[in-house]
Amino acid sequence: MDGEWNDDLAYDSYQLYSRDHGAIITVNCYETGDETAQSIIDTAQEQTSGESRSSVLEETSGTVTGGVYWTVHGLLARQEIRAIDETESVLFGAIAGISVDGRLYKVSVEMVTVTSDQATADLYAQMLPTVSFAGQVLDSPALS
């Protein structure tokens, strides 16, 4: 990330970065009450396409040490809670359910910006293929 990013908020399992136009990157890692690693992914998929005007453009899933992951490029409707300033937004994300020592964790990196901010969207498209969990670089969807 370049110097235009602000390190806005952080606590034990959450980190937020932001820049102009409301663009954000969130990084999360926390123990979850889900029953399986796959249920974490299922919930993330439902939440991403839950708003009728939101859509998944490209996606890939796979396995990572201790679990499963899902990488996604999508559009968030302005009503979607993760949309920036109630404006149609673009999402690039990586979500995983990973079991370590009998504990289940949700790990995620989500990058969101308004659809009119093409420069940041292009940056996110470059960043998504570099995301790694459990020491493994995740496969990313073929971004168009």
N, C-alpha and C positions, 0 to 999 in steps of 0.2 A: 504494500500500500504506500502511496506517496504522502507527502506532507500536507495534503489538503484534507486528510481525514482527522476528525477529532475523536479522542478517546473519551466518550461521554459518560459512561456509567459502567461500573463493574462491581460484582460481588462474587461470592464463592463459585457459583456455577453459571454465571452470565456475564457477557461482555458486549457492549454496544459501541459501535463506531458510526459516525455520521459525517456528512459533508453537505455542500450546497444543494439546494432543491429538495432537501429532505431525504436524500439517499441514505440508506442505513445498511450496516452489516451487523448481524447478531450471531454470537457464538454461545452455545449452550452445552452443558454436560451435567446431568443430574440423575440421581437414582430415581427410578420410576416404579409405580405400582402395577404396571402392565404385566400380564401373565407371560408373554413371549416377546422375543425380539421382533417377530413378524407383526405382532399386534401394534407395536409402535409405528411401523411403516404403514400399516393399514390405516391407522388413525391420521397420520400425516397426509396420506393420499386423500382421504375423505375431507379433511380440512382444507386442502388446497383446491379441490374441485367442488367444495360444498356450496359456494355461492353460485347461483345459476349462470351468471355471466363470467365467472372465472373459468379458466381452462388451462389444461396441461398441453404445452406445445410439443415438448420432447421430454423423454424420461428414460432412465436406465436403472436397473437394480442388479444387486449381486450380493456376494458374501464377503465378509470381512472377519478377521480373527475374532471369534466369540459371538458372531451375529450376522446381521444382514443390513444392507443399506439401500437407499433410493436417492438418485440424483435427478433433479428436475429443472426444467426451464418452463415457466408458465406466465400467464397473464392473470392479474388479480383485478376483479371488478372494483369499481370505486366504493362499493358497499362492504367489501371484504375488510375485516379488521386490520389486516396487515398492509392494506393499501396506504400509500403516502398521501396525507391531507385529503382523503376522500376523492382521490384521483386515480383513474386507471393506472395500474403499476405493473412492472415486469418483475418477476421473481426468478432468481437462480438459487438453487438450494441443494444441500446434501444432508440427509437425515439417516441416522443409524440406530439400531437397537443392538447393544453389545452387552454380553454377560461376562462379568469378571468376578472370580471368586464367589460364585453363587448369587451375585447381585446384578440386577438388570439396569442398564443406563440408557438414557436417550442422549444422543450426541447430535448436534446440528450446527450447520453454518447456513444462514439465510441472508441473501443479498437482495435488497428491494430498492427500486427507484421508479419514478414516474416514467411512463412510456415515452414522453417527449425528451427525456434526458438520454439521448443515444450514446453520448460519450461515456457515461457511467455504465450503461448497459453493455457497451463494448468491453469495458474494463472487467465487468463481472463475467462476461463470456470467456475472457482470458483467465480469470482467477479460478473458476469452477473446476477446470481440469487439474488444478494443483492441490485440491483439497485431499487430505489424507486423514484417516482414522485408524487407530491401532497400528500405526506404522505402515499402512498400506494406502497408496494413492488410489482413489476411487475412479472407476470408469465413469465418464460423463456422457450425456447424450450428444449426438451429433448436432451441434448448434447451427441453425440456419441463419 
